[in-house]
Amino acid sequence: MILFDNTRIFDGSGAPPFLGQVLVDQNRIAAVARDGETTLSRADARVVDARGATLMPGMTEAHAHLSWPSSVERFVPGMELPPEDLLLNTARNARILLDHGFTSAYSAGALGKTIEMSLKAQIDGGGMPGPRLIPSSIEREPPNESIYLASGKVADHGTGPEAIREFIKECAASGAKVVKFLLSGESALKPGASLQLLYTEEEIRAAGIQARESNVWLTGHAHAAEAIKMGIRHGFRVLYHCTYADDEAIDMLAERKADIFVAPTLGIVQATLDAKPPPHIDMSHMKADAAMVLERQRTLGPILKSRGVRLLPGGDYGFPFNPNGRNARDLELFVRHLGFTPTEALVAATRLGGEIMGMGEELGRIEAGFLADLLLVEGDPTEDITLLQNAGNLLAIMKDGKFHKPPAATVLA
Ligand SMILES: [Zn+2]
C-alpha cells in the first residue's frame, strides 16, 4: 500500500483542491481523507510525504497519434519512417506521453494497421511503459491524391457502403476499438478541403451499422457543419475539430451530449501559428487557415461548453512543429482560447478523460474504488495550468497503482 500524505488533492470532480491523504492499495484508490484529516492508517503503507504538492488524476490525450513520428525527444522532419523505425518510435512516443503525465490515450489513428494493437498488448502485459490505450487502425479517407496520410493509406480501400463495412470489419478483427474517418477534408493541407465532405450519407450510414455490429467506436475528423451532422446522425462517438459547426450542428451536439465527445484539437492550430519554419518551407497558407480556425474555435468553444457538450484536450501532437510530449499545452489553450478556467480544463483532461476511455466509473477521479492513475505535481495547477507542461514539475507519475516515475527518496517518509 502507498499513502500520499500531506497532499493537496484535486480530485477531478471540479471541486477546489483540499488538503488530505490518499491511500492506494494494489491498483486502486482505497481511501481518501478529506479536508485536512489525517485519519488514514500509515501502518503497512509506504508513505509519500507530498509536502503540499498537488495530487491529481492522470490526464487523457483525446486525440492521440502515438505513431506520428516527432516528439519532444526526437525531431523527425517528415511523416514517413521505415517500418522498424516507425514501430520503435511509436513505442517510444507511448513512453513519452506517460512521462508527461498522460496515463491514458484515445487514438485518433495510426500510421500502420496493427501497430497500436501490438503496442497496447505490450503495455498492458507489463514491462513496456505507456498510457492506457484505446487503439485504432489507420485512419481512413477515400481514395484521392491527398498528402495528408501519405504514409498511412490503406492499400485496399475502396468506395461505397460495402467497402466501408469491409474496412470496419477488418479493423475490428485486428483488435481496433476505434475506427476513424475523415468526414470532411483538411484545409491546412489542401485549400478549401475542410468544407468538403469526403463520404456520402450511404457510406457513413453503413459505417454506423457496421460499427455497432462489430462493437467498435467511430471517430470523425469533421470541420464542416454537414460532416458534423452526418457523424452525429450515424452514431459517431468522437468528433474532432467541429470548426464550422452551424446552429443546427450545435443543437445536434447538445442534444447528444451524453453520447458524444468533442476534441477541438487546438494544439496543432496554435503550433501552426507559432511555427517559425526555415526559409525553404512555406507555411503561409497553413498559417492563414489556422488563424481562421482559431477564430472560429474561440467563438464556438464557449458556446459548446455552455451547452454542456464535453470538450476534451487533445491536439494532433506528432508533427515536427507540434511534437508528442507537448500534449499538456492543450489545457493551457483551453484556458487561453475557449473560456475555460484552469479547473475546468483539468476536469476535461481527467474526469472527462475517464469517460472518453469508456471507464468513467473507475478512471479519471480521485475517489475510493477508482484506478490509481495519479500525478503528484509541484505547485497548484488549478492556479497555474502551465505547470503541467514541464515534466520536471511532475514529482511522481503512477499508473494502475505502480510508479512509472517514483517520487524522489527525500519525500519517502
Ligand atoms: Zn489527428
Residues whose N, C-alpha, C, O or C-beta is under 5 A from the ligand:
A	BS01	ZN	A108 D316
